[in-house]
Amino acid sequence: MFDAIADLVLSRACIGCDRLGPVMCPECWDRAVDVRTHRGRGAGSVPIIVGTTYGALVRDAVTALKDRGLLAMAEPIGGWLAVAVASAVPTASAIDLIPIPAHRASVAARGLDTLDRITRHAAEILREGGRSVHITPRLRRGIERGRQVGRDAEARRRSVAGTFCIRRDRWPRADHLVVVDDVVTTGATVREALRVLREAGIDVAAAAAACGTRRSGQSGEPGLDSLDDGIDP
């Protein structure tokens, strides 16, 4: 109740157009939708699908949630994640969402797991659309190596290597498993999660994120790592 009251007091206008009302109006949300698919190279790779591009509006939305604690912003971000998941599994099959585990220090500092809140909103939207969706926190962080800010792609890959472990007490309940994250840049975090799941014999259909950056000089695919850049995940 307190969270809802705080959001109501602190949020009087759309973050995109300043129109009085919700934290993001439907028109601004619709304009931001930009579904893109990055297809990895090599055998066994799975697509990473994003619901929008990490531009100015999306950046403001993510920072409002993560840095300012504007909890209502999880709903529009969750909407972009829902679009990505629906694109990843376009059939009516049941879906199990496997979130990237948050850094423990980030959860302690914010008092909540923001990706968990985003994922729950996405699942609710998908269920309202008639999809069968579960959330299974199948991964945990076994090693904490800190934030990715300032690291290049190779340093990110080294940083996330070996950080995830399988939670043996959490078993997927659906045929189509989708790893989910909030923002991807190089894709190192998501790919490490996929590698760990694959080595455990868990077949993942795709990875999906609410938003993704574009590579410098490329227009058609995300820059593809969970936004450990500039914003603490």
C-alpha positions in Angstrom: 0.0 0.0 0.0 2.8 2.4 0.9 4.6 1.7 -2.4 1.4 2.6 -4.4 0.8 5.8 -2.4 4.5 6.8 -2.9 4.2 6.2 -6.6 1.0 8.2 -6.8 2.6 11.2 -5.0 5.9 11.1 -6.9 4.5 10.4 -10.4 2.0 12.9 -11.8 2.9 12.7 -15.5 4.1 10.5 -18.3 7.9 10.2 -18.3 7.9 10.5 -22.1 5.5 13.4 -22.9 4.7 15.0 -19.5 1.0 14.3 -19.9 -0.7 14.2 -16.6 -1.7 10.6 -15.7 0.3 7.3 -15.5 4.1 7.1 -15.3 4.0 6.2 -19.0 1.0 6.9 -21.3 -0.1 4.2 -23.7 1.0 6.3 -26.7 4.6 6.7 -25.5 4.7 3.0 -24.6 3.4 2.0 -28.1 5.9 4.2 -29.9 8.8 2.6 -28.0 7.9 -1.0 -29.0 10.7 -2.3 -31.3 10.9 -6.0 -31.2 14.3 -7.3 -32.5 15.9 -10.7 -32.6 19.6 -11.4 -32.2 20.5 -14.9 -33.4 23.7 -16.3 -31.8 26.4 -18.1 -33.7 27.3 -21.7 -33.4 25.5 -24.9 -32.6 23.1 -24.9 -29.8 22.7 -21.1 -29.7 19.2 -19.6 -29.0 17.8 -16.3 -30.1 17.8 -13.3 -27.8 14.7 -11.2 -28.3 14.1 -7.7 -27.0 10.9 -5.7 -26.8 12.3 -2.3 -27.3 15.5 -0.4 -28.0 17.4 1.2 -25.1 17.0 4.8 -26.2 16.3 7.9 -24.2 12.7 7.1 -23.1 13.5 3.6 -22.1 16.7 4.6 -20.3 14.7 7.2 -18.3 12.1 4.5 -17.5 14.8 2.0 -16.3 16.6 4.5 -14.2 13.4 5.8 -12.7 12.7 2.3 -11.5 16.2 1.3 -10.4 17.7 4.5 -9.2 14.7 6.5 -8.0 12.6 3.6 -6.8 9.6 4.5 -9.0 7.9 1.1 -8.6 5.0 1.9 -11.0 7.6 1.9 -13.8 7.9 -1.9 -13.6 4.6 -2.2 -15.3 5.5 -0.6 -18.7 8.9 -2.2 -18.6 7.2 -5.5 -17.9 5.0 -4.8 -20.9 8.0 -4.7 -23.2 9.3 -7.9 -21.7 5.9 -9.5 -22.3 6.1 -8.5 -26.0 9.5 -10.0 -26.3 8.4 -13.3 -24.6 5.3 -13.5 -26.8 7.6 -13.1 -29.8 10.0 -15.8 -28.5 7.2 -18.3 -28.1 4.4 -17.3 -30.6 2.4 -20.4 -30.1 -0.2 -21.0 -27.4 2.3 -23.3 -25.5 2.8 -22.9 -21.8 5.9 -20.9 -20.9 8.3 -21.0 -17.9 10.2 -17.8 -17.3 13.7 -18.1 -15.8 14.9 -14.7 -14.6 18.6 -13.8 -14.5 19.5 -13.7 -10.8 20.1 -10.3 -9.3 23.2 -9.2 -7.5 22.7 -9.6 -3.8 24.2 -6.2 -3.1 21.7 -4.5 -5.5 18.7 -6.2 -3.9 19.9 -5.2 -0.4 20.5 -1.6 -1.6 17.1 -1.2 -3.3 15.1 -3.4 -0.9 13.7 -5.4 -3.8 14.6 -7.4 -6.9 13.6 -5.1 -9.8 13.8 -7.9 -12.4 11.5 -10.0 -10.3 8.9 -7.2 -10.2 9.3 -6.6 -14.0 8.9 -10.4 -14.7 5.8 -10.6 -12.6 4.2 -7.8 -14.5 5.2 -9.5 -17.8 3.7 -12.8 -16.6 0.5 -11.1 -15.6 0.1 -9.4 -19.0 0.7 -12.7 -20.8 -1.8 -14.5 -18.6 -4.4 -11.8 -19.4 -3.7 -12.6 -23.0 -4.6 -16.2 -22.5 -1.1 -17.6 -22.1 -0.1 -20.2 -19.4 2.9 -18.7 -17.7 5.0 -19.7 -14.7 8.1 -18.1 -13.2 10.8 -20.5 -12.0 13.9 -18.9 -10.4 16.1 -21.8 -11.7 19.4 -20.0 -11.3 21.3 -18.4 -8.5 24.5 -16.5 -8.2 27.3 -18.6 -6.8 29.9 -15.9 -7.2 29.6 -12.2 -7.0 32.1 -10.2 -9.1 30.4 -6.8 -8.9 29.0 -4.5 -11.5 30.0 -4.5 -15.2 30.2 -0.7 -15.6 33.2 0.3 -17.7 34.1 -3.2 -18.8 34.4 -4.1 -22.5 32.7 -7.2 -24.0 35.7 -9.5 -23.3 36.0 -8.3 -19.7 32.2 -8.9 -19.3 32.5 -12.4 -20.6 35.3 -13.2 -18.1 33.4 -11.5 -15.3 30.3 -13.5 -15.7 32.0 -16.9 -16.4 31.1 -19.4 -13.7 28.9 -17.0 -11.7 25.6 -18.9 -12.0 24.5 -22.2 -10.4 21.4 -24.4 -10.9 18.8 -24.4 -8.1 18.0 -28.0 -7.7 14.8 -27.2 -5.8 13.2 -25.3 -8.6 11.9 -27.4 -11.6 10.4 -25.9 -14.7 6.7 -26.7 -15.2 6.3 -25.9 -18.9 7.6 -27.1 -22.3 8.9 -23.8 -23.4 11.6 -22.2 -21.2 12.6 -18.6 -21.7 15.5 -16.9 -19.8 14.5 -13.3 -19.1 16.3 -10.1 -18.3 15.6 -6.4 -18.1 18.2 -5.0 -20.5 20.8 -6.6 -22.7 24.0 -5.0 -24.2 26.7 -7.5 -25.2 24.7 -10.6 -24.2 27.4 -12.1 -22.0 25.2 -12.5 -18.9 22.4 -14.1 -20.8 24.7 -16.4 -22.7 26.4 -17.5 -19.5 23.0 -18.3 -18.0 22.0 -20.3 -21.2 25.3 -22.2 -21.0 24.8 -23.3 -17.4 21.2 -24.4 -18.1 22.3 -26.3 -21.2 25.1 -28.1 -19.4 22.5 -29.1 -16.8 20.4 -30.7 -19.5 17.8 -28.0 -19.5 16.5 -27.1 -22.9 15.8 -23.4 -23.3 13.7 -22.1 -26.2 14.9 -18.5 -26.2 16.0 -15.6 -24.1 14.0 -12.4 -23.9 14.6 -8.9 -22.4 12.5 -5.8 -22.0 15.0 -3.8 -24.0 18.4 -4.0 -25.7 21.0 -1.6 -26.9 22.3 -1.5 -30.5 25.8 -2.2 -31.5 27.8 0.8 -32.7 27.4 0.9 -36.5 24.7 -1.8 -36.6 21.1 -1.0 -37.1 19.4 -4.4 -37.0 20.3 -6.2 -33.7 20.8 -5.5 -30.0 24.3 -4.7 -28.8 23.8 -7.7 -26.9 24.8 -8.4 -21.3 22.2 -7.6 -18.9 22.4 -3.9 -18.4 25.2 -4.0 -16.0 26.3 -0.8 -17.9 25.7 2.5 -16.2 22.8 1.1 -14.1 23.3 -1.4 -11.3 21.4 -4.5 -12.3 
